[in-house]
Amino acid sequence: MSINVTRSSMPSYEEYCEEIKELWDSRWLTNMGKKHKQLEADLKDYLSTPNITLYTNGHLALEGAIESMGFERGKEVITTPFTFASTTHAIARCGLVPVFCDINSVDYTIDVDKIEALITENTVAIVPVHVYGNMCDVEKIEQIAKKHSLKVIYDSAHAFGVKYKGISSANFGDVSMFSFHATKVFNTIEGGAVTYKDSSLASVLDDLKNFGLHTPEEGKYIAGNAKMNEFQAAMGICNLRHINEEIAKRGQAVSRYRERLSGAEGIILCPEQKDVLPNYAYFPVVFDGYKYTRDEIFDKLKPHDIIARKYFYPLINGFDCYKDLETAGEDKTPVAKHIAQRVLTLPLFADLTEEIVDRICDIILE
Ligand SMILES: *Cc1c(COP(=O)(O)O)cnc(C)c1O
């Protein structure tokens, strides 16, 4: 059986069937039904957030989050190229101009010392990414945002359940977006959410996922359809019951990886972050001066049916569709470029056994 970079967490077949059974009686399959309401309540509790709006996926949640800020089109948004395409696409699809900032070389989140140089009179927001579940420097970002009156929208797709100084990742910035895609730490098959402090955003975010209709007879915004259905919500309700065990199991796999790989010359692991309760979303390894390159390691694992991922490579600022942007070009973000060429994300999921971690490490270290 092939070992992929990730493997979806699922409840037992019986547990899920029990959860969806009543949908055959209610015949209410989507449009903010009972399961949707319950998952919202459960997640508010788990993420300790005062407000949450569910979406059919993380990408549309991010578009909703950005759109809800009411920015004038053509304004600039500072973000990083070391992320999944979704982050940048959401900014651009909302009619805004992505401005690429480099990352720091320790945890690969946005380099807070390089943000201010990119701020112009057109800048309206920062969209930082808690990449791999590593928390951005939320304090410095808040300070910069306050000073320049910018909004902060976190791409928290990787940071479900992460806490910084005891505060949930859902509570930083103006809004945070979570992805509940099948490959993420917590999944609703496909799914996502926006969390926020300002409860007046609730009605906007609700309307934006439902064609912009405030009531069936009141078209308030031009918007699409991004509602989470009852089957997705039911999967979320089930998965949330087991999330703490799942994260703990991921943690065990990570401990084993660290035991085996730390100290090897030319192998760089992300340090555990201070004051952070991690979720072990990913296990990135940077091969810098190791006896094999990243691509060689990738190729060595493949014949063993072990599929690692070059996350995140290539950088988004090297994408063809962004070549006309003023800050396009990988050379403008040298740290991100350096990491993207050397990083490999190793398989990590709750059911990953110590035996398989050892097999992977044996191949890397041989
Ligand atoms: C997964 C992901 C998204 C998009 O979420 P979907 O639920 O797949 O739409 C956005 N940003 C990052 C960093 C992601 O990893």
The ligand as a Tripos MOL2 file, in Angstrom:
@<TRIPOS>MOLECULE
LIG
   15    15     1     0     0
SMALL
NO_CHARGES

@<TRIPOS>ATOM
      1 C1         -5.9310   23.8960    1.9350 C.3       1 LIG1
      2 C2         -5.5270   25.3060    1.8900 C.ar      1 LIG1
      3 C3         -6.3950   26.3270    1.4490 C.ar      1 LIG1
      4 C4         -7.6990   26.0560    0.7620 C.3       1 LIG1
      5 O1         -8.5840   25.2870    1.4730 O.3       1 LIG1
      6 P1         -9.6150   24.3160    0.7190 P.3       1 LIG1
      7 O2        -10.4900   23.8530    1.8430 O.co2     1 LIG1
      8 O3         -8.8310   23.2130    0.0910 O.co2     1 LIG1
      9 O4        -10.3710   25.1150   -0.2720 O.co2     1 LIG1
     10 C5         -5.9670   27.6360    1.5740 C.ar      1 LIG1
     11 N1         -4.7700   27.9610    2.0660 N.ar      1 LIG1
     12 C6         -3.8980   27.0100    2.4660 C.ar      1 LIG1
     13 C7         -2.5860   27.4410    3.0350 C.3       1 LIG1
     14 C8         -4.2390   25.6680    2.3740 C.ar      1 LIG1
     15 O5         -3.3460   24.7240    2.7230 O.3       1 LIG1
@<TRIPOS>BOND
     1     1     2 1
     2     2     3 ar
     3     2    14 ar
     4     3     4 1
     5     3    10 ar
     6     4     5 1
     7     5     6 1
     8     6     7 2
     9     6     8 1
    10     6     9 1
    11    10    11 ar
    12    11    12 ar
    13    12    13 1
    14    12    14 ar
    15    14    15 1
@<TRIPOS>SUBSTRUCTURE
     1 LIG1         1 GROUP 0 **** ****
